[in-house]
Amino acid sequence: MPIRPTWSGSVQISLVSIAVKIFPATNPGRQVEFHQIDRKTHERIHHRDVDEGGDVKKADIVKGYEYAKDRYIEIDPEELKALRIPTATTMQIKQFVKVEELPTSLYERPYFVAPKDEVQAKALSIMRKALADTNTLGIGEIAFSGREHLVAIGAPLDPKQNGLMLYLLRYEDELRDAKSALSGVKQSTVAADELSLAKQLIKGGTSKFDLSAYKDDYEAAVKKLVDAKRKGKELPAPAPEPTSTKVVNIMDALRNSLAAERKPKKTATKKTGRRKRAA
């Protein structure tokens, strides 16, 4: 089933205008979902729309903006639709920045950018090549899903991927000051031998990133628990507590880690087809 565009409009770079569509580059986050149930009856608990006077009909529920404590102004959905702001249809590139200038804490969500038609594809290809060669991102704003978003647009990391990439960014007021969590952290001096061992540990564990090697095991574990409870089987054993090696200082920890990395890893022996059938 083809995905629907999240936003359609034009990217405006000086006097150049490119009609595009953006599509979500991620699937909705999978999450184990639980319902509230009555422990005695095992019936699901439902929540009702109520105010101080009792139940409220769906038709009587409207949006309200709280402009003062417990004071609301009623907003009709049609009034929101009637709002017209330029970024609803046009993304004006306000500046270009080097990719490395944007801290990773700014990035929120990725999108694919496709040309609206073949005529726009040529202009998009030119911009893609220029952005890739200069290692830059275009910064602008677009409006969708009930709010305006700060965005960055640039060439994909994979040269085989067509189109452009767009990333939702966080505004300044959405970021917390690091001092609120790290004010008590003190910088320590690092000795040359400590740094050398740490670099060896990192070098030994460095390999090409393989995204497919990482899976979310929580959902599978919950399903296994549910299946065991349904069938009256023994519940899965809890995960063992992690064992900690006693070390005197960071140097001992680094040496022990390097020694563990250098040990040959045991490979699992393959069972024959007969043994599998017997099992």
N, C-alpha and C positions, 0 to 999 in steps of 0.2 A: 504494500500500500504506500503510494507516494506521500511524502511528508509535506505539510502545508507551510508556506513561508510565514515567518514570524513578523516580518516587516517588509514592505515594498516601498520604494521611493528612489531618490537619486542621491548619489554622492557628488558633492559640489567641491571641486578643487580649482580655486580661482575662477576662470571663465569656463572651465571644462565641467560638463555635467554627464554623469554615467548612471543610467537607470539600472537598478539592481534589485535583487531579492535576497533576504537573508533567511537561512534555515538553521534550526538548532543542531549543534554538532554533538549533543549528548542525549542519552535516553533519560527519562525521569528516574530519579534515584530509587533503586529497589530498597524496600524497607520491610522488615517483618512487622506485620500489623496485628495488633491484639484488640479485641473488643472488651468492653466492660460487661460482666455477667454477674448475676446474683449467685452467691456461693451456695445458697440452699436450693434454689429452683433450677439453676443453670440456664435461666432465661436471660436473653440479652437486655441490657439496660438502655433505654432510649431517652434522649434529652428533648425537652419541649421548649418552645419559644414562649417565654413568659415575661411579664413586667410586674410591677407591684399590684396591679389589679387582677392578675391571673393570666390565662392563656391568651396568646395573640395570634390571629390568623395570618397566614403567609401574605395575603393581599394587603395587609395593613403594615407590613414591615418595609421601611424605606431607609435609605442611607442618611446618616446624620453626622455633621461635623461639629466636634466639641470645641467651641471658641472660647469658653470659660468653664470653670468648674461646674459640672453637671448642667451646662447650658449648651443646647444644640441648635444648629440651623439645618433644616431639612434640605437635602440635595436630591433632585430627581435624576435617574439614570440618563434621561434624554438631555438634561442640561450638561452632564459630563461629556456626552457624545458631541454636543454642539461646540465644545471648546476647540479652538483652532490655534495650534502653535506650529511654527515653521518646521520644527524637528519631527513632526508627525509624518512628514513626507520628504524632507530633505536633510541630509547629513552634510553639514558644512565643515570641511576640514579646516580647523582653526590654526593648526601648526603641525610640524613634523618633528619627531624626536627619535633619537637613537634607541634601538631595542633595549640595550643594556641600561638605559636611564630609568626605565620603569621598574620599580621594585615589585617582586612577585606578590607581595601582599595586596597589590592593587587589582590583580586579575580575579575575576569572578566566574565568568562562564563563556565558552567559545561558541561561535556560529560560523557557518559556511556562507560565503558571499558569491552569488552567481549572477551573471549578466541577465538582464530581462529578455534579450533577444540576441540574434547574431550580430546585429549592427553594433550593439553595446559591447560585444565580446572583444572586438579589436581594441577599443579604448581601455577595457579592463586588463587586457594582456599587456598593454604598454605600461600601465600603472603598476601591475604586478612585477614586471621586470625591473622597473625603476626602483620600487620599494625594496626588492631583493638585493639589487646591486648596491644600494646605499645603506642597507641594513637599518631601515627606518620604519616607523609606524606613523600613520596619520591619526590625529586626535580630533574627535568631534563629539556630537551629541545626537541621539535619536530618541523619539518618544514612542513607547508601546507598553501594553499591559498596565495601563493606568499610571505611568510615571515616565520621567525623562531619565535617560541613561547616558553616562559618560562612556565613550567607546574608543577603542583603538583598532585600526584596520591595517593589515599588512600582508605580506606574501607568506604562504604556507612554508613550514620547515621542510616538508617533503616536496622536492622539485617535481615529482610525478603527479602531485595533486593539482587539479585544475582550480580556477577561481582564486579568491582571496579568503583570508580569515579575518573575522571580526571578534573582538573580545570585549565583553562588558567589564568596565572598570568600576571601582568603588570611588565615591567622592571623598574629599578630605574629612568631612564630618562623620563618615562611616568608619574611619580608622581610629583605633585607640592609641594613645601615646604609650610607647614601649616602657616608659618610666613607671607607669601604673603597675606593671608586673615585674619589671627588672631593676627597679631602683636599688634593691638590696644586693644585686650581683656585683661582685668586685672583680676587677681585672687582675689576673695573677701573672707573674713572670713565668716564661716558659724556657726551660733549659734546652740546649742544643741536642743533648742525647735523648731527652723526652720527645722532642719534636721529630727526631729521626725515627724513633720507634713507631710513633703515631703515623708517620708518612708511610713506613713499611707496611703497617697494618692496612692502611687504606689502599695502597698499591696492590697488595695481595688479594684484596677483595673487590677490585675494580674489574668490571666486565661490561659487555654491551647490554643495554637495558632491554628487557623482554617483557612487555606489558602483559602478555598472555600467561606469564608465570605467576601472576598475582590474582587470586580469587577471594571473594568475600565468603568466608566459611561460616559466618554467623547464622545465615538463613538455613544452610544445610544442617547445622547443628540443632537449630530449633525444630526443623521438620523431623529430624531423627528422634528428638525428645517427644514430640507429639505422637509420632508413630508408635513409639514404645508404650506410651501411656494408653493409647487407643487399644492396643492389642494385649495390654496387661503384661508386657515383657519387662525385664529388668531395665531400669533406667541407665542411660549411658554413664560410664564412670566419669567423675569430675576430672578435669585436667590436672596433671600433677603440678605441685608447687615447683617453681623454677629453683634449680640448685645454684647456690652461689659459692664461688671459690674464694676462700679467705686469702686476701692479699694484704701485704703490709703497706704498700703505696702504689701510686699510679704506674711507676716503672715496672713493678712486679706484675701488675695487671696487664700492661702492654706486652711484656715478655711472655706471659702465660697465654695471651691471646694469639700471639705470633706462633708459639709452639703448637697450639691447637690447630691453627690454620695449616701448618706444615704437615700434620699427621695425614697419612693416606686415608681417604674416606672409604668405608666399606661399601661394596656394591652388592645390591640384592641379587641373589641367584634366581634364575628363572626356573619356574616349575614346569614339568612336562605336562602335556595334555592329559595323560593318564592320571597324574596326581590331581589336576584341577577337577577332572570328572569325579574322582574319588572323594574330593573335598565337597 
